[in-house]
Structure formats: structure tokens, C-alpha cells
């Protein structure tokens, strides 16, 4: 395993990004969209694990407009009682500034950067995202159906809303397979919204798997926070590995 940090030219400047690769051979590429906490060691660990399956993984710092990954990273231990909730209470302006039109505008640069990395075997790629990144991954599947063969979204927020930019509207354009692993009792993605999201994919004929992970809270994959759920996280890894294996081929 090797890793590095690169910079990507994006519409509003430069975005740092983490790259993980299993070896020096050619492999399919995977784009990983971060959660609202951002690019940090836990995300890098997840990228390394996905890379170990036989992929070159690119993780952009999605919030580059608001500051560097280091500047925006939590300064406290989010596994401690109340710390995660306090952190999220303070990042409202950051999330408000990361609108869908801005994240959509960055997508082409991220895709091009991934496909341009040495050892990335195109033309199709995979994508996975967490929390706000899950919503971005679903949008990406519809925005770039020409290249995205598979999209995973885990403990994502707002996949079906009444808004014009609701992810479900774009998801119906996807040609790749969609995998959605939902948090249980998630106010940002309630059961009725999940059911409506699934109906939209059914009606559009988009191949997909969608399930609520029982007892898993929002943010369940993030072991550096109090929301971590090991069983749900391992289920997510197993299902994501199988998704990429059947759509991208792995090593």
C-alpha cells in the first residue's frame, strides 16, 4: 500500500486530495466523497481499506472553499460524550456554503483527476460517499452516467426531498448500480423518504440495493466519533466490496 497527497485544480481554486493505491499495478479507480467532518485520518483509513481490494482511491477535500483540511479538522475527541454534537452545531455555515451547485461543479475535475492518475484503469470508475458525501455520490451517478459504474451511499442525508436539487431526481439518470446503506431512525433521511427514493429508482429502472441498517445511527462508519457502529460498518464494507467487484472487477 502507498499513499500520497495531491492538489486538484477545481472551479474555485485548488483542492487537496488523498490518494491510496494497493501497489504499482493498474487498477480501476474509486472516488470517495467525505462526510461533513471532512478529510482526516479516519477517512484515509477507509480509503486504504478500499484500495486494498484492488483500486486506486482518490479522496478530495470537498470543503476547500472554506479552508484546508487541517484547518477544518476537529480539535477535540469526537468519541467523547457530547463532543460530536457540539462539533456539528458549529459547522452550519460550512455546510450551508457547500451547496449542490458547487459540489456538482467540482465533480468533473475530480473525475478527470482520478482517471489521470498513473495506474488507473478506465474508462469506468466507482464512487462512494458518507453523510453529505453520500448525497454527492448519488448526484454524481446521475451527473456522470458515462463513467460511474457503481455508486455507494452510506448514512446519507436528504436523498429524497421536495427541493429541485433533490438527489433522487439525478439518480434516475444513472446507468451504474446504486447501493444505499441507510442509518436507522435518521431524521435527515426518514423511512418515508427512503421508500420514495427507492420507488424513484424502481420507476427509472436503475439497478440498486437499498436497506436500513437496524440500530445503526447516522455516521455509523466513523470510528473517530461516538456514532460508530462496528457491525454496520463491517456490513457496509462487505456490501461495497461486492458492489465494486461485480461492476469494476477489482484487481
N, C-alpha and C positions, 0 to 999 in steps of 0.2 A: 504494500500500500504506500502511495505517495500522495502528498497534498501540497497545494500552493495557494497563494492569493494573487489575483489579477485585478486589473481595472477594465471596466467595460464603458465604452462611450455610449451614453444614453441621451435622450432628448434634452434633458435639463442639466447635463454635466457629465460627471464620471461616477460610476457605481463600483465599489469594491465587490469582489466575489471570491468565494472559496471554491476550489476545485479539488476533487478527490478522485483518484484513479487506482484500480487494483494492481496494475503492472504497466509495462511499456508496450503491450499489445493493443490491437484495435478492438474497440468495444462500442456498443450503442451508447448514446448519450441520454442522460436524465437531467431535467431541470427541477430543482427543489425550491418551492416558494416558502419562505419563513412564516412563522406565526407572528402575532403582534409584539412579542418580546424582542424579536429580531435575531440577527446573525450573531451567534455566540457559541461557546464550546459544545453545548448540548446539540445544537443544530449540526455542528461539524461532526459530532459523533454519529448522528443519524445518517449524514451524507456518507461517512466512511463505511457504515454498515451496508448501505445500498450499493456502494461501489464494490464491496467485497463479493457481491452476487455476479459481477461481471459487467459493470457500467462505469462510464466516466460521468461524474456528477458535478453539476455547476449550481452553486447557491448564491444568487445575487443578494446584495444588501438592498432590500426593496425601499428602505426609508432614507436613501441617500440625500434626498432633498432637505431633510430635517437635520442631518448631521452624520458623522461617521458611525460605524457600528460600535466602536469602543465608546464614543461619547454617549450613545443612546442606551448602552447596555445597563442592566440593573446594577445598582451599587449595594444591594442588600441580598441576603439569602432568601430566595422566594419559597423555600420549603418551610420556613418558619410561619407559625400561625399569624394570619392577617397580613403578611408581607406581600403576597401575590395580589390580594385585593387592593392594598394601598398603592402598589405599583400601577395597576390598571386604572385606578382612579386618577392618576396623574398623567396618563398618556392620551387623554381625549383629544387634545389639539393635534398630536401626531397622526392619530387615526383619521381625524376629520380632514387632514390635509392629504391623506393617501386615498384619493378618490379613484373610482374605476376608470375615469378617462385618463388619469395619469398612469395608473398601472398598466392599462391597455397600451398606452403609447410606448411603454418600455419593453413590451413583450418581444417585438421583432428584434430589438438589439440583443436581448437575452438569447433568443433562439439562434441568431447569427453567431453570437459569441460561442455558444455551445458547439454548434456544427463546425466552427472554425478551429476548435481546439485540436491539437495533434492527437491522433489516435481515436478520434470519434468517428464511428461508422454510421453514416446517414443512409437514406435521407430522412427516416422517421425517428422520432425521439419519444421518450416518456416524460411525464411530468407528475409531480406530487406536491401537495400543499397542505398546510396545517392552519386551523383557525382562519384568520383573514387570508392566509395563503391558500387555503382550500378553496375559498371563493375565487381567488385569482386563477387557480388551476382549472376550475370548471369553466371560467370565462375563456381561458386560453384554448381549451379544447375546441370551443366554437369559433374563436377568432383565427386559429391556425389549424383547421382540419387537414390541411395539406401536409403537415409534418407531425402532428401529435397523434401517435398510435394508441396511447393509453394515458388516462388521467386519473390520479388518485386524489381524494379529498377527505381529510380526517378532522373530526371535531370542527367542521367548517361552520361559519355563521352566515345566515341570510341567503340560503341557496334559492329560496322561492319567496319573493316579496311582490308587492304591487307596484314597485318602482320600475321605471322604464329601463333601468340598468340592472334589473334582477338577473343573476347568473343563469337561471333556467331558460331565459329567452335565447341566450347564446348557445347554451348546451345542446339545444335541439339541432344545431348545425354540425355537431361533432360527427366525425367519421370513425374515430377511435373508440375504444372501450372505456367506460367510466366506472370507477369503483369509489363508493362513498361509504365511509365508516363514521356513523354519527354518534355524538355523545348522548347519553341518556338524560332526560329531564333538563334539556338545554334551552333556556329562554331565548337564546339567539337563533335557535333552529328547532322549533317545536314540532311535535309529531305530525300535526296537520300540514305544516309546511313541507316536511319530508315527504309525506304522501303525495302532495301536489307536485313536488319536484319529480318524484318517480312517475307520476302519470304523464307529465310533460315528456319525459324521456321515452316512455312506452309509446305515446302517441306519435312521436317523431321516429320511432324505430331505431333509437340509439341503443346499442348493446350496453348493458350496465348491470351492476350488482350494488344494492343499497341496503344497509342494515343498521339498526340502532344497536350499539354495544351495551348490553344490560349493565347498569350500575356504574358505567364509565362517565366521569364528569367532563365538562368542556376543558380541553387542554390535557387530555389523558396521556398523551405520548411524551409530555415534557417532564423528564425525571428531575429537572432542576427547579421544579415548583411543587407546591402542595397538592396539585391536581393529578399528579402522576398515578396511573393505574397500570401495574406491570402486566396483568393478564390481557387487558385491552391493547396495550402497546405491542405485546408479542403477537396477538391476533392480527393487528394491523400490519406488522412486518411480514407475517406469513402470507397474508392475502395480497399484499403489494408485490412481494417477490413472485408469487404465482401469476399475477397480472402481467408483470413485465416479462416473465419467462414466455408466456404464450403470445405476447404481442411484439416483443422486441428480440427475443431469442437469447438474451444474456451472453455469456462467454461463447 
